[in-house]
Amino acid sequence: MFFQQIYETGLAHASYMVGCQKTGECLVIDAKRDVDTYLQIAKREGLRITHLAETHIHADFLSGTRELAALTGAPMYLSDEGGSEWQYEFDHVGVRDADVFMVGNIKMQVMHTPGHTPEHICFLATDTPAIADQPIMIFTGDFVFVGDVGRPDLLEKAAGYRGTMEVGARQMWESLKKFRALADHIQVHPAHGAGSACGKALGAIPSSTVGYEKLVNWALRHTDEQAFVDELLAGQPEPPRYFAMMKKLNKVVRPLLTEVPTLRQLTVEDLSAAVANHDMIIDARSKVSFAGGHLPGSINIQNNKSFSTWAGWMVPYDRPFVIIAHDEHVEEITRKLMRIGLDAIAGVSNNVTDWQGAGHDLVELPQIHLDELADAYNAPDIAVIDVRAFSEHVSGHIPGARHIHGGYLRDHLQEIPKDRTVVIACQGGDRSSIAASYLQREGFTNIRNFPQGFGGWKAAGNPIEEGITQ
């Protein structure tokens, strides 16, 4: 039996390849969209990708299952559970609870596990030549993670399906009864790890066992349904704005992208046109380089492990956008954007100095540093905006700071003061650079980025306030 986890750190997303080495057949579960990875692994291992499967209609990434189907001809085994509203709208092999299909000598059994979503299924894998009647693995998708379970509130908070949170939480309670009934030795392979917004307490260990989760997973230690529901719905992180788009695109017929595209190199004239049209310009350089000089209207989303998530928060899906990035980062950035369906890239430039050399002025992002803010944070002409997650804010923030999550700024522009200096703060300066540059793009000239962030503020022994600033 062949097994490999493919882990994408930017979205904390795990996909899997399960193969029968005797027959050369291979299954891919919950594929990412840049599917060349799976083709390369299959070629290296002497396998053919003959089966494709998904645990549910994903919200946090654009599935590559259909791209793989187009390239390999493999059938897609997708859930037909959950009712008419939760059906995939393209041709597939529909599977339901207790259905079985074979990947060579490996038996895959479907288990319907609603809660995170109504159609959610898991796959129990049995290596029949080794132990004919004992599953050895379960691919849990967003049902059971290491140390956590999938959140049931995304359909309501991200996709607008009202009244689904508590229903989903109670379905999760029932689904966990099925999980508890499984043998302790079964390996647990979830679709996400620490850092994913699909739960609130995901562990960093890549896999687990049923027995271990029974011992340590908070959700499986509950004995009272209402207490479980209350805890499950409390304290979930803010769902990124792009989740609703992913839910839609993963369900309906959409254009396929079967290879990583090569981006067009933009000229100075192209950049001038983008600036003049107020096009979205994503500058993926470091926050220090960006602060020193950038194209007017640019947003600084650094090419780090959070790039995909923040691009999903900030970049619209309905019009083209421009990328500023060094040549060695372009392919990586393109893949990250592919994975969340941001395909409308007008082109890329590897610098801003050519544009500046043509006689144009770059824009700086003004900064306020630790000592300066410590002396002025409570002055009447200073307003501090904390753009971290709500849970981070309530656990400790700069005294008097107002909380507005960076991804929701567009909904709160009218609340940003224009008659005072506005200091944008996060934990360490990355998210605040995104937020401050977005506000600068929106025409605010009174913005200052606080690069040391709350982490630097706290380390310096400055006063801290907890709870919600009134």
N, C-alpha and C positions, 0 to 999 in steps of 0.2 A: 504494500500500500504506500502510495506517495502522498505526502501532506506538506503544504507550505502556506504560511501566513504572509500576506503582503501588506505592510503597514505604511500608511501615508501620514506623516506626523502633522502636516498642516491642518488637517481636518480630524486628526486622531481616529482615522478610519482603517479598519482591518477588513480585508477580503481574503478569500481562501481558495486554494487549489487542492482538490482531492482526486487522486488518480489510482487506477488499477494498473500496476506495472505488467501484469501478465497479458492483459488485452490491449494495453496502450491507451485506454480511454481516460478522459479527465473531465472533472466538473469544476467550474468556477462559480463561487458564491459571492454575491454582492460586489460585483466588479466596479472598480473606478473607471473613469471615462478614457483616460489615456491607456488604451488596452495593449499597447505594444509590449508592456511588461509581461503580461500573461503569455503572449505568443512566444516571447524569447525564452521564458522558463519552460514552456511545453517543448520547444525545440531542443533545448539543452537536455531535458530529461527523456527525450524520445517518446513523448506523449502527444496525443491528438485531443484538442478541446472538443468534446462531443456532447457535453451537457452544460447548461447554464441555469442558475437559480438565483432568486432573490428572496429575502426574508420578509420584505414589505415594501410599500411605496415610500422611498426614502425622502426625507426633508432637508438633509444637510449636505447632500452632494448629488450631482447628476450621474446616475448609474450608467456604466458602460456596457451593460448586458446586451443592449440592442446593437451596439457597435461590434461586439464580439460575435453576435449572431450573424450579422451581415458579412463578417470576414470569414467565419468558419462554417456557417450553415447549421450550427448546433441549435437544437430546440431549447426554448426558454421555459422552465418549470416555475410558474408564478401562481400566487395565491388566487383562488376563486372564493375565498371566505370573506365574511364581513358584510355581505349585502351588496345590493346593486350600486350604491354610491361609491364603493371602494374597489371597483373592478378596473383592471388594466384595459385600456381602450385600443389595444393592438393585438395582433395574433400571437397566441402563446399556448402552451400546454397547461391547462388549468389544473391545479392540485388542491386537495382538501384534506382535512384532518384524517390521519391514518393511511393515506395513500402511500404507495411505495413505488420507487423506480430504481433501476439498477445502473450503476456505472461500472461496467465490467463485472467484477465479483463483489463490488461494494454495494451494500443495500442502503438506500436513503429513504427514511420514513418521515413523513410530514406530521408535525404536531401543531395544531392551531393554538396560538397563544395571544389572544387579543388583550389589549390594555394600553400599550404604547400607541397602537393603531388597531382598528377593528379587523383588518385583514391579516395581521401579523402571523407568520408561521415560523417554526424552527425546523431544522433537519437533523434527525438522529442517524448517525453513520455506523454501520456494522461491517466489519471486515470478515466476510463470511468464511473464507478459507481458514482464518485463525480461530474465530469463535462464532459459530453460525447464528446463534440466537441471542447474543449479548452486544448491544450498542456500546461503542467505545468513545464516541464523540457526540456532542450536540452543538450545532451552529445556531446560536441564540439571537443573532441580529441585535435588535434594540430591546429585547425582552429582559434577559438577565445579563448584567455586566459583571465584571470583577468588583464586588463590594457594593453594587447598586443595581437598580432596575430602571427600565426606560420610563421617561416622564410621559404622563398621559395628557398633558396640557397643551402640547404643541399644536394639535389640530385646532384648538380654540384660540390660542394666543397668536399663532403664526399664520394659520390658514383660514381663520374666521369661522370655523364650525362651532357655533354657539351651543352651550349646554353639553359639551362632550367631555369636559375634564373629569367630573365626578363619575360619570358612567365609565370612562376609561379606567379610572382608579379602581373601581369595583370589579371591572373585568380583569384587571391585573391581579387582584386578590385571588380570583378564581383560577387564573392561569398558573399562579404560583403553586397551587395545590398539585397541578400536574408535575411541576418541576420537583416538588418535594418527594413525589412518588418514584422518581428516577433513582437508579442505583448510584451509590456514592462515588464509585470509581470513574464514572463517565466524565470525560474531559469537556470543559466548557470553553467554547471559542466565540466570543462576542464580536459585534461589528464595530465597536468603539472602545477607546481607552481614555485615560486621563486627558482632560483638555477639551473633550467633546461637550457641546451644549445639549446633547441628548439625555443628559442626566446631571445630577448635582454632586455626586461623590464617587465618580468612577476611579477605580484603582489603576495604578501604573503598571501592574503585572500584566503581561500580554494574554494570559489564559489562566484557567482555574479548573476546579472539579466541582461536581455537584455537592459532594460531601463538604468540601471547604466552604462553599457558599452557604450551606445550611448552618455552618458554625459561625461565620463572621458577617455575612451580608445582613445589613440592618433590616431589610425588607422581609427576609425569611425568618427573622427572629420574632416578628410580631405575632401575637396570638389573638389580637382584637381587630376586627375589620375596620371599625371607624377610626381607631387610633392609627392604623396603617394608612388609611385614606388621607387623614389629616396631615400626617408626616410626609407622605408622598407628594402632596400638592403644595406644601410649604417650601419656600426658599429656593425654588427652581430659578436658574439663571435666565436673563433676558434672551429670548430666541432671536437670532439674527434675522434681519428683514428679508433676506433672500430665501428663507425657508419656504415661504408660500409659493415662490416661483418653482423651487425644486419639486414640491409636492405636485404641482401642475405638470411640469415637463416630464416627470418620471411616470406619469399616468397616461399621457396622451401621445398621439403620433407627433413626432418632432424630427427636424433635420438631424442626420447623423454626421459625426465627425470621426472618421476611422483612422486618422493619423494626426500627429501634432503638426499644426500649420506653421509655415515659415512666414514671419511677419514682414510687412513692407517697411523699408527704411525711409524715414521721413526727411524731407529737405527743410531748409530754413523757411522756405515759402510755405510748406505744409504746416509747420509749427506756427507761423504768423497767422495763417488762416484759422487754425484751431483756437489760438488766443483771441482773435477778432470775433469768432463765432461763439465764444464762451463755452467751447466744447469741454467735456470732462477730460482732464489731464491727470493721470496717476503717475506721480514721481516716486519710484521705488528705491531711490538712493537713501543713504543714511540720513537720519534726522539732522545731524550736524551739517552735512553738505546742503541739505534742503534749506535749513535756516539761513545759511550763508548766501543763498541766491537760487531762485527758481522762477519758472515761467509764471506770469500772472494767471491766476485762476487754477493753479495746480493744487492737488491734495497729496500730502505725503503719507503713503502707505509703504513702509519699508518692506523689503523682501526678506521677511523672517517667517517663522512658523505660523504666525497669525495673519499672513498676507491674504490668504483665501477668504477667511472669515470677514476681515475688514473690507476687502473688496466687495464682498457680498452685502455688507452693511451700506457702503457708500456709493457704489457704481450702479447707475440705472441700466436696466436691461433693454430699454427701448430706443437707444441711440448709440452711435459709435463713440469710442473714447480712444485716447492716446496714452501710450506708455513711455515713460522716461526711465531707462535702465541701462546699466553697463552690459556690454555684449555677452559677457560670460554668464549673465543671469537671465537672458531673454528666454531661452528654452524652458528653464525652470519656472519662470513666471507664466509663460504661455500654458504650461501644463496645469499650474495652479488655477488659472482662470478657466480652462477647459473643464476642470472638475466641478465647477459650480455653474457651468453653462454661460459664462461671459465670453461670448464668441465674437462680439462686434468690435474687435480691435482694429482701429483705423490704421495703425502703424506704430513704429517704435523709433525713438531717437536715443543714442547712447550718451548724449551730453546736452548741456544747456549753453555751453560756451560758444558754440557756433552761432546760435541765435543771438547771443550777447555781442559776439564779434561783428554781426551784421548791423550793429548800431542800435539794438534794442536794450532796454533796461530790465534787469532781473529784479525780482522782489525778494526782500528779506522777511523772515518770520521773527519778529522781536521776541526776546527772551527776558525773563525775570529770574534772577538767581536766588539761592537760598537765603543769604544774609539780607538781601534787599527785601524779599518777601517777609522774612521774619520781623523786620522793622515796620512793615507797612500793611500786613494782612488784615488788621482790624481798623484801618483808616477808612473814613467815609467815602473816599474817592476810589476805593478798591473793591471789586467784587470777585470772589473766587468761585469758579465752577468746577466741581468734581465730576469727571466724565467716566469714572470707573463703574463697575457693576453695583447695583443697589446694596447687595450683601457686603461688599467691600466698604462702601460708604458708611453704613450704619455701624460697622465694627470699629471705625476710627477714621477721622478726617481732620483737615485743617479747620480750626474753629471758625464758624460762620459760613463755611463753604456750602453752596447750593448744589444739590445733586441733579444732574441731567446726564443720563447715559449717552456716551458719544455717538452711538448708533441712532439715537432718537433726536439728535439736535435739529434736524430739518423740521421736526414737528413743534419745536419750541423756540424758533428764531425770534418771535415777538417778545420772548421773556428775557432775552439777552440785553443787558443794559447798554445804552449808547452814550450815556453821560458820565461814565466812570471807566477806569482802566479795568478790563476783564482779564483775570488770570485763569488759564486753563491748566488743571492739574489732573494727573492720574497716579499710578503707582511709581513708574520709573521714567516717564517722559515719552514713551512710544505712542500710547493712545492719545495723549494730550497733543502731540504733534499732528496726528490725524485730525483731531477735533479743531485745534486752533487754525490749521490750514484750511479746513472746510469753512469755518466762520470767516476767515480772510477772503476766501473765494466768494462768499455771500455778501461781501461789501463792508464787513466790519473792519474799522481801522484802529480800534482801541484794544486789540487782542494782544496778550502776552502769553507765551508758552512758559510753563514752569518745568524745566528739563529734569530737575532732581526728583520731582514727584513726591508723593506722600512718603515713599520709602526713605528718601533723603531727609525729608522734614522730620520724620520720627527718629531716625538715627541721630540727628543733631540735637535731640532732646527738647524740641519745641513742643508747645502745648497741643493737646489732642482732644477732640470732642467726639463723643459717640452718639448714636441715634440719628434722628432726622433734624436738620436745621430748620427752624420755623421761620 
